[in-house]
Amino acid sequence: MPYDHLLAPMTLRGLELRNRVVFPAMATGFVADGGHVSDQLIDYHVARAEGGCGLLITECCSVHTPSAPRNFLSIADDTYVAGLRRFTDAVHAAGARCAVQLWQGGMAAWGQDPAALELVTASGLPTPGGQIPGSSVEKIAEVVQAWGEAAARAVAAGFDAVEFHCAHNYSPHSFLSPALNQRTDEYGGSFENRARYPLECIRAIRASIPDDMPLLMRIDALDDELPGGLTRDDVIAFCRLAQEAGVDVLDVSRGNIVTSAIKYEVPPIDLERGFNVENAAAIRRGTGMPTIAVGRINHPAQGDDIIASGMADMVVVGRGQIADPDFCRKAAEGRAEDIVMCVACNQGCFDRFVLGQPITCLRNPRVGRESEGTLQVTGRPRRVLVAGGGVAGIEAALVLQERGHRPVLCEASGALGGQFELAGHAPRKGEMRDAAVSRGEQAVRAGVEVRLSTPVTPALIDEVAPDAVVVATGAVPRALPVPVEDGANLTDAFAVLRGEAPAVRSGVRSAVVIGGGLVGLEAAEHLAEQGVAVTVVETAEAVGGDLGQLRRICVMEAVAREGITVVTDATCARVTAAGVVVERDGERGEIAADLVVAAVGSVPVDHSALVEHCAARGIECHVVGDAVSARRAIDAIAEAYEVARAL
């Protein structure tokens, strides 16, 4: 069997798991009002269980009613048990095992609705309404009891294991960390005092569950960016105490919600794959405990190597199984090349959730719609011409093929992938290029007829004689809407990323990028890495406005690291042979540059001739993705999926 280490069975106390892959606790937005289990949440987990995952963990589940947000899963009283039992029964029927992640969110939970929720934390918080004190000793005792009662409900609900969340600034972590705990009573000061509350929670949980039920603990490997915080050695020392109190397995995470280290909690593509594995390995060595490695593990070979090398006993594949719920099954069948890999874009799984929306996935438009089951095979196969081989066109062709239609995918260039492949040329985004290439290869293996170097024209439509046409011809860079003098060295960001723009070897030593969105910043980084002195000019008050929170942290760190100059609240008035004229605060000035790069958005490729020809021939025609309006790939792929699903 391929990936023998990753897919090997494992026993934790009295629990047997079919493999070493963990689907971790991740917020979904699929929770019913008041913290109850929904059918949508069950279907979502069942799809990953049917896909072969060994252990699935619920998203964080509140243990204490007065501090429980209504939009988070809860186990804080007996009314939740029946719904959770439906969850466990469904996961078990699908062949997997499941754990509940017990959670008291501290400042994070309170921040969901400060007016309605109690704050449970080690030390106080300054707020607009005044200083809120840390929790009293009596409140701590109440919450400790709630942890134990919640664990007993987990047993009643049929869970196979329990995970205690002791990371990410939630209340157990806030007590343990000297950077967050400023108390002077028996719960603060010394290491032993700071460990008191989390250890009391662990003992309460352990006393409420059977001897043969495993107790996992999610722990931060260290306190990133928190001066005076926990070191890795501190964490190892605490884990040894936690083991004595009843913890069996360490789920080693990283990050916190009060600094830019939040990027480690849902790591974007900017962080290297497996960035946290060495921490898990060190904690495993220091404690001798079974350990779960976390952090951008998205390929079965990667997970297999981690376990084979002794760095961890199990691995989390979280967003990797959001992107492809059949990750484990495909790995077991030796079909890793057919896995739809997560590219850590964060657009669907994190950015949407923080906006209060249910999660989705750039790579998997079916997320949250698992109840629809497999795509319905058509009873009327049709020949469908798909114009454009970017990710929207590929998605449409694959869905059409899966449904039994006969798609013909035509791409004007010599390769599939479009702008998604181009995005992979930006710094730290090679996985996007690989994903675009892989998706095209999957389309070919699925039997899609692919024609490269074949622009779709009215004549080609007549030649193919399709029953329907899907126009996914994408977008091109928008022209800079200012005067451009003769002799100006002007190009666009796409040309920079493709390597078509003049660079250092051509004598370019300085560049101005007009536009501080994602594409402009990526072009700026690309040039800066070649030794070019870059200035970014942006009309808004800040750059990176189209980036999600975590990607923006990483990109702005790179901008600072590369020494890129940023000029905001400024407008480009003219491009000259010597650089650009910029207007700011009613005054004009010139920025000298050897190269000027336009990054002011994109406009759809003109496809009017195709639409008009289809109308004249009576051919059904659908326009999708950037051909409608330039936007993010997640929207283009979802739209293509919907059209192909309905044809």
C-alpha positions in Angstrom: 0.0 0.0 0.0 1.3 3.5 -0.8 2.1 5.8 2.1 2.4 2.9 4.6 3.3 5.1 7.5 0.6 7.7 7.0 -2.1 5.1 6.4 -1.0 2.7 9.1 -3.5 2.0 11.9 -2.9 3.5 15.4 -4.2 2.9 18.8 -4.7 5.7 21.4 -5.5 4.2 24.8 -8.5 2.0 23.9 -9.3 3.7 20.6 -8.2 2.2 17.3 -7.9 4.5 14.3 -7.7 3.2 10.7 -4.9 5.7 9.8 -2.8 8.6 11.1 -4.7 11.4 9.3 -6.6 13.9 11.5 -9.3 16.3 10.3 -8.9 19.1 12.9 -11.2 21.5 14.6 -11.9 24.3 12.1 -14.8 26.8 12.2 -17.3 26.5 9.4 -20.3 28.7 9.9 -22.5 25.6 9.5 -23.6 25.6 13.1 -27.3 26.0 13.8 -28.5 29.0 15.9 -27.6 28.8 19.5 -24.7 26.4 19.0 -26.6 23.3 17.9 -25.5 20.7 15.3 -27.0 21.2 11.9 -27.5 18.7 9.1 -25.1 20.7 7.0 -22.4 20.3 9.6 -23.0 16.5 9.8 -22.9 16.1 6.0 -19.7 18.1 5.8 -17.9 15.8 8.2 -19.4 12.6 6.8 -18.0 13.4 3.4 -14.5 13.5 5.0 -15.2 10.3 6.9 -16.4 8.5 3.8 -13.2 9.9 2.1 -11.1 7.8 4.5 -10.0 10.1 7.3 -9.0 8.4 10.5 -10.0 10.9 13.2 -12.3 13.9 12.8 -12.5 16.6 15.4 -15.5 19.0 15.8 -14.9 22.7 15.5 -14.4 24.3 18.9 -17.3 23.5 21.2 -18.2 25.8 24.1 -18.2 24.3 27.6 -19.6 27.2 29.6 -23.0 28.7 28.9 -22.4 32.3 30.1 -19.4 32.7 27.8 -20.6 30.7 24.8 -21.1 32.5 21.5 -24.4 31.6 19.8 -22.7 31.0 16.4 -20.2 28.5 17.8 -20.8 24.8 18.5 -21.7 24.1 22.1 -21.8 21.3 24.6 -22.5 23.5 27.6 -25.8 21.9 28.7 -27.7 18.7 28.1 -29.9 20.1 25.3 -26.9 19.7 22.9 -26.4 16.0 23.5 -29.0 14.7 21.1 -27.7 16.7 18.2 -24.1 15.7 18.9 -25.2 12.1 19.1 -26.6 12.4 15.6 -23.2 13.7 14.6 -21.2 10.9 16.1 -23.6 8.2 14.8 -23.3 9.6 11.2 -19.5 9.7 11.4 -19.3 6.2 12.8 -21.6 4.9 10.1 -19.1 6.4 7.6 -16.3 4.3 9.1 -14.3 7.0 11.0 -13.8 8.0 14.6 -14.5 11.4 16.0 -13.5 13.7 18.9 -15.1 16.8 20.3 -12.9 19.8 20.9 -13.8 21.3 24.3 -13.3 25.1 24.3 -13.6 28.1 26.5 -12.6 31.0 24.3 -11.5 33.6 26.8 -11.1 37.0 25.1 -11.9 35.4 21.7 -15.3 34.1 22.8 -16.1 37.4 24.7 -15.2 39.4 21.6 -18.0 37.8 19.6 -20.6 39.7 21.7 -19.1 41.6 24.7 -22.5 43.0 25.7 -23.9 39.5 26.2 -21.0 37.2 27.2 -18.9 36.8 30.2 -15.1 37.3 29.9 -13.2 34.4 31.3 -9.5 35.2 31.3 -6.5 35.4 33.5 -6.0 39.1 33.5 -8.2 42.1 32.7 -8.7 43.9 29.4 -9.0 47.6 28.7 -12.2 48.3 26.8 -14.0 51.5 25.6 -16.2 51.0 28.7 -13.4 50.7 31.1 -11.1 48.1 32.5 -12.6 44.6 32.8 -11.0 42.6 35.5 -9.7 39.0 35.2 -11.9 36.2 36.4 -12.4 35.7 40.1 -11.4 32.5 41.8 -15.1 31.6 42.2 -15.6 32.0 38.5 -12.6 29.9 37.7 -14.0 27.1 39.9 -17.3 27.4 38.0 -15.6 27.1 34.6 -13.5 24.2 35.7 -16.6 22.3 36.7 -18.1 23.2 33.3 -15.1 21.5 31.6 -15.8 18.3 33.5 -19.6 18.4 32.8 -19.0 19.0 29.1 -16.7 16.0 29.0 -19.4 13.8 30.5 -21.8 15.0 27.8 -19.2 14.1 25.2 -19.3 10.6 26.5 -23.1 10.5 26.4 -23.0 11.9 22.9 -20.9 9.0 21.7 -17.6 10.7 21.0 -14.5 8.4 20.8 -12.1 11.0 22.2 -12.0 14.5 23.7 -9.6 17.3 22.8 -8.8 20.0 25.4 -8.0 23.4 23.7 -5.1 25.0 25.5 -3.8 27.3 22.8 -4.5 30.5 20.8 -5.2 32.9 23.7 -8.2 30.9 24.8 -8.6 30.9 28.6 -6.3 27.9 29.4 -3.5 29.5 27.3 -4.1 32.9 28.8 -3.6 31.5 32.3 -0.5 29.5 31.3 1.3 32.2 29.4 3.4 34.7 31.5 2.8 37.3 28.7 -0.9 37.1 29.2 -1.3 36.3 32.9 -0.6 39.2 35.2 -2.3 37.8 38.3 -0.8 37.8 41.7 -2.9 35.2 43.4 -2.6 31.4 43.3 -3.4 31.4 39.6 -0.6 33.8 38.6 3.1 34.5 39.0 5.1 31.2 39.1 5.0 28.5 36.5 3.2 26.2 38.9 0.5 28.8 39.6 0.0 29.7 36.0 -0.4 26.0 35.1 -3.0 25.5 37.9 -6.2 26.4 35.9 -5.4 24.4 32.8 -4.3 21.4 34.9 -7.6 21.7 36.9 -9.5 21.6 33.6 -7.6 18.5 32.5 -8.2 16.7 35.7 -11.9 17.6 35.6 -12.1 16.2 32.0 -10.2 13.1 32.8 -12.4 12.3 35.8 -15.5 12.6 33.6 -14.5 10.2 30.8 -13.8 6.5 30.7 -10.3 5.2 31.4 -10.0 3.9 27.8 -11.0 7.2 26.2 -8.1 9.2 24.8 -7.7 12.8 25.9 -5.9 15.0 23.3 -4.6 18.5 24.0 -4.1 21.3 21.5 -1.2 23.3 22.6 0.9 26.2 21.2 4.5 25.2 20.5 5.6 28.6 21.9 4.4 32.2 22.3 5.3 33.8 19.0 5.7 37.6 19.1 4.7 37.8 22.8 7.6 39.2 24.8 8.2 37.2 27.9 5.8 34.5 26.7 6.1 30.7 26.7 9.2 29.2 25.3 9.2 25.7 23.7 10.9 24.4 26.8 8.1 25.9 29.0 5.6 24.1 26.8 7.4 20.8 27.1 7.5 21.2 30.9 3.7 21.9 31.0 3.0 19.0 28.7 4.7 16.6 31.1 2.4 17.9 33.9 -0.5 17.6 31.6 0.4 13.9 30.9 0.4 13.3 34.6 -3.0 14.9 34.8 -4.4 12.6 32.1 -3.5 13.9 28.6 -2.6 11.2 26.1 -1.8 13.0 22.9 -0.4 16.4 22.0 -1.8 18.3 19.0 1.0 20.9 18.5 -0.3 24.2 17.0 1.1 27.7 16.9 0.0 31.3 16.9 -2.1 33.7 18.9 -4.9 36.2 18.2 -3.3 39.3 19.7 -0.3 39.7 17.4 0.5 39.1 13.8 1.4 35.6 14.8 -2.3 34.8 14.1 -0.9 34.0 10.6 0.3 30.7 12.1 -3.2 29.6 13.1 -4.5 29.4 9.5 -1.2 29.6 7.7 -1.4 31.2 4.2 0.6 30.1 1.2 3.4 32.5 2.2 4.4 30.1 5.0 6.4 27.1 3.9 4.7 23.7 4.0 5.3 21.9 7.3 6.6 25.1 8.9 5.6 23.8 12.4 6.7 20.2 12.2 10.1 20.7 13.8 8.3 22.1 16.9 6.1 19.0 17.1 9.2 16.8 16.8 11.0 18.7 19.6 8.0 18.4 21.9 7.6 14.8 21.1 11.3 14.2 22.0 11.0 16.3 25.1 7.9 14.5 26.4 7.9 11.1 24.9 4.2 11.5 24.2 2.3 10.7 21.0 2.2 13.9 18.9 0.2 15.3 16.1 2.0 17.6 13.6 0.2 20.6 12.3 1.0 23.3 9.7 0.5 23.2 5.9 0.6 19.5 5.5 -1.2 19.0 2.2 0.3 16.0 0.4 0.2 12.3 1.5 4.0 11.9 0.7 4.7 14.9 3.0 2.6 13.3 5.8 4.2 9.9 5.3 7.7 11.3 5.5 6.9 13.2 8.8 5.7 10.0 10.4 8.3 7.7 8.9 11.1 10.0 10.2 9.7 9.9 13.7 8.9 13.6 13.8 5.3 12.9 14.8 2.9 10.1 15.2 -0.1 11.6 13.3 -0.6 14.6 11.0 -3.3 17.1 10.6 -4.6 17.5 7.1 -7.3 20.2 7.6 -7.7 22.5 4.6 -6.3 19.7 2.5 -9.5 17.7 3.2 -11.7 20.7 2.8 -10.2 21.1 -0.7 -10.6 17.3 -1.4 -12.7 15.2 1.0 -11.4 12.1 -0.7 -7.7 12.9 0.2 -7.2 9.7 2.2 -9.0 7.4 -0.2 -7.1 8.7 -3.2 -3.8 8.3 -1.3 -4.7 4.7 -0.4 -5.6 4.0 -4.0 -2.2 5.3 -5.2 -3.9 8.3 -6.9 -2.2 11.2 -5.2 -2.0 13.0 -8.6 -5.8 13.2 -8.5 -6.0 14.9 -5.2 -7.2 18.5 -5.5 -4.5 20.1 -3.3 -5.1 23.0 -0.9 -3.0 26.0 -1.9 -3.5 27.9 1.4 -5.2 30.9 -0.3 -7.4 31.4 2.8 -10.1 32.9 0.7 -12.9 30.5 1.4 -12.0 28.9 4.7 -10.8 31.9 6.7 -11.5 35.2 4.9 -15.2 34.3 4.5 -15.6 33.1 8.1 -14.2 36.3 9.6 -16.8 38.2 7.6 -19.5 36.2 9.2 -20.1 33.9 6.2 -20.1 30.1 6.0 -16.9 28.7 4.7 -16.3 27.5 1.1 -13.2 26.6 -0.9 -11.5 28.0 -3.9 -10.6 24.5 -5.0 -13.9 22.8 -4.0 -17.2 24.7 -4.7 -19.1 21.8 -3.1 -18.0 22.6 0.4 -21.1 23.1 2.6 -23.3 21.4 -0.1 -22.3 17.8 0.6 -26.0 16.9 1.0 -26.3 17.3 -2.8 -24.2 14.2 -3.1 -22.4 13.3 -6.3 -23.1 15.3 -9.4 -26.2 14.2 -11.3 -25.3 12.3 -14.5 -27.2 13.8 -17.4 -29.8 11.9 -19.3 -29.1 14.0 -22.4 -25.4 14.2 -23.1 -24.4 17.3 -25.0 -21.4 18.5 -26.8 -20.2 21.7 -25.0 -17.5 24.0 -26.3 -15.6 25.6 -23.4 -13.7 28.7 -24.5 -10.7 29.4 -22.3 -8.4 27.1 -20.3 -8.0 29.0 -17.1 -9.2 27.6 -13.8 -12.8 28.5 -14.5 -12.8 26.8 -17.9 -11.1 23.7 -16.5 -13.6 23.5 -13.7 -16.5 23.7 -16.2 -15.0 21.1 -18.4 -14.3 18.7 -15.5 -17.8 19.0 -14.1 -19.4 18.6 -17.5 -17.2 15.4 -18.1 -18.2 14.0 -14.7 -21.9 14.5 -15.6 -21.6 12.6 -18.8 -21.4 15.5 -21.3 -18.8 15.8 -24.0 -16.8 19.0 -23.3 -14.2 20.4 -25.8 -11.8 22.7 -23.9 -10.0 25.2 -26.1 -7.2 27.4 -24.9 -5.6 30.1 -27.1 -2.2 29.7 -25.5 0.0 26.7 -25.3 -0.9 25.7 -21.8 -3.8 25.5 -19.4 -4.0 27.4 -16.2 -4.6 31.0 -17.2 -4.1 33.8 -14.6 -4.0 31.2 -11.8 -0.9 29.7 -13.3 0.5 33.2 -13.8 -0.2 34.0 -10.1 2.1 31.1 -9.3 5.0 33.1 -10.6 4.7 35.6 -7.8 7.0 35.2 -4.7 6.0 32.3 -2.4 3.1 31.2 -4.7 4.7 28.3 -6.7 2.0 26.0 -5.3 -0.6 27.9 -7.3 1.3 27.3 -10.5 1.6 23.6 -9.6 -2.1 23.5 -8.8 -3.1 25.0 -12.1 -0.9 22.6 -14.0 -2.2 19.6 -12.0 -5.9 20.6 -12.5 -5.3 20.7 -16.3 -3.7 17.2 -16.1 -6.6 15.9 -14.1 -8.9 17.2 -16.9 -6.9 15.3 -19.5 -7.0 12.1 -17.4 -10.7 12.5 -16.9 -11.1 12.3 -20.7 -11.8 15.9 -21.5 -10.9 16.8 -25.1 -8.3 19.6 -24.8 -7.2 21.7 -27.7 -4.2 24.0 -26.9 -3.1 27.0 -29.1 -6.7 27.1 -30.3 -8.5 30.4 -29.8 -12.3 30.1 -30.0 -13.7 32.0 -33.0 -17.0 32.0 -34.7 -15.5 29.8 -37.3 -14.4 27.3 -34.7 -17.9 27.3 -33.2 -19.2 26.3 -36.6 -16.6 23.6 -36.9 -17.2 22.0 -33.5 -21.0 22.5 -33.8 -21.6 22.4 -30.1 -25.0 22.2 -28.3 -23.8 24.8 -25.9 -20.8 27.1 -25.3 -19.2 28.2 -22.1 -17.2 31.4 -22.5 -14.4 31.5 -19.9 -11.9 33.7 -21.8 -10.7 35.6 -18.8 -9.4 39.1 -18.5 -6.4 41.2 -19.5 -4.7 44.1 -17.7 -6.5 47.4 -17.6 -4.7 50.2 -19.4 -3.3 53.0 -17.3 -5.9 55.8 -17.7 -3.3 58.6 -17.8 -1.2 60.3 -20.5 1.9 58.3 -21.5 4.8 60.3 -23.0 6.9 59.1 -25.9 9.9 57.2 -24.6 8.2 56.0 -21.4 9.2 52.5 -20.4 5.7 51.3 -19.4 4.6 47.7 -18.9 2.0 45.8 -16.8 2.2 43.6 -13.8 1.3 40.4 -15.7 4.3 41.0 -18.0 6.5 41.4 -15.0 5.4 38.1 -13.4 5.7 36.3 -16.8 9.3 37.6 -17.0 8.6 39.6 -20.1 9.4 43.0 -18.7 12.9 44.4 -18.7 14.8 43.6 -15.5 18.2 44.1 -14.0 20.1 42.6 -16.8 18.5 45.2 -19.1 19.7 48.0 -17.0 16.6 48.5 -14.9 17.6 49.7 -11.4 14.4 51.4 -10.3 10.7 50.9 -10.9 7.4 52.5 -9.9 4.4 50.2 -9.6 1.1 52.1 -10.1 -1.5 50.2 -8.0 -1.0 48.7 -4.5 -3.4 45.8 -4.7 -2.3 42.2 -4.5 -1.0 42.0 -8.1 0.9 45.3 -7.8 2.5 44.2 -4.6 3.5 40.9 -6.1 5.0 42.6 -9.1 6.9 44.9 -6.8 8.3 42.0 -4.8 9.3 40.2 -7.9 11.3 43.2 -9.1 12.8 43.8 -5.6 14.0 40.3 -5.4 16.1 41.0 -8.6 17.7 44.0 -6.9 15.4 46.7 -8.3 14.5 49.6 -6.1 10.7 49.7 -6.1 8.2 52.4 -5.2 4.5 51.5 -5.1 1.9 54.3 -5.7 -1.6 53.6 -4.4 -4.7 55.9 -4.4 -6.1 54.4 -1.2 -4.8 55.1 2.3 -3.2 51.7 2.5 -1.9 49.0 0.1 -3.1 45.4 0.0 -6.8 46.3 0.5 -7.9 43.3 -1.6 -5.9 40.9 0.5 -7.4 38.8 3.4 -6.1 39.4 6.9 -3.5 36.7 7.1 -2.1 37.0 3.6 -1.9 40.7 4.1 0.3 40.2 7.2 2.7 38.1 5.2 2.8 40.2 2.1 3.3 43.4 4.1 6.2 41.7 6.0 7.7 40.9 2.7 7.3 44.5 1.4 9.1 45.7 4.5 11.8 43.0 4.2 12.5 43.9 0.6 12.7 47.6 1.3 9.9 48.5 -1.0 8.8 52.2 -0.7 5.0 52.7 -0.4 3.3 56.0 -1.3 -0.4 56.1 -0.4 -3.2 58.6 -1.0 -1.5 59.4 -4.3 -2.5 59.4 -7.9 -0.5 58.9 -11.0 -1.1 61.8 -13.3 1.4 61.1 -16.1 4.0 58.6 -17.2 7.1 60.2 -18.6 10.4 59.0 -20.1 12.0 59.7 -16.7 9.3 58.0 -14.4 5.9 59.1 -13.2 4.3 62.4 -12.1 2.3 61.8 -8.9 -0.4 64.0 -7.4 -0.7 64.0 -3.6 -2.5 66.4 -1.3 -3.1 68.7 -4.2 0.6 68.9 -5.1 2.5 67.2 -8.0 5.9 65.7 -7.9 7.9 63.3 -10.0 9.3 59.9 -9.0 12.2 58.9 -11.2 12.2 55.3 -12.5 13.7 53.2 -15.2 10.5 51.1 -15.5 6.8 51.9 -14.8 4.5 49.0 -14.1 0.7 49.4 -14.3 -1.3 47.3 -11.9 -4.7 48.9 -11.9 -6.9 45.9 -12.4 -8.2 43.9 -15.3 -11.0 44.0 -17.8 -12.7 41.0 -19.5 -11.4 39.9 -22.9 -13.8 41.0 -25.6 -16.0 38.0 -26.3 -18.9 39.8 -27.8 -18.3 38.1 -31.2 -18.7 34.7 -29.7 -21.9 35.6 -27.8 -23.4 37.2 -30.9 -22.5 34.2 -33.1 -24.1 31.8 -30.6 -27.2 33.9 -30.5 -27.4 34.0 -34.3 -27.0 30.2 -34.5 -29.4 29.5 -31.6 -26.7 27.9 -29.5 -27.0 28.1 -25.7 -24.2 30.3 -24.4 -23.0 31.0 -20.8 -20.3 33.5 -19.8 -18.4 32.8 -16.6 -15.5 34.0 -14.5 -13.3 36.9 -15.4 -15.0 37.0 -18.8 -18.0 38.5 -16.9 -15.9 40.7 -14.6 -12.4 40.4 -13.3 -12.4 39.1 -9.7 -10.9 36.4 -7.5 -10.4 32.8 -8.7 -12.7 31.5 -5.9 -15.7 33.3 -7.5 -14.8 32.3 -11.1 -14.5 28.7 -10.2 -17.7 28.7 -8.2 -19.6 30.3 -11.1 -18.2 27.8 -13.6 -19.2 24.9 -11.4 -22.8 26.2 -11.1 -23.1 26.6 -14.9 -21.7 23.2 -15.6 -23.8 21.6 -12.9 -27.0 23.0 -14.4 -26.3 22.3 -18.1 
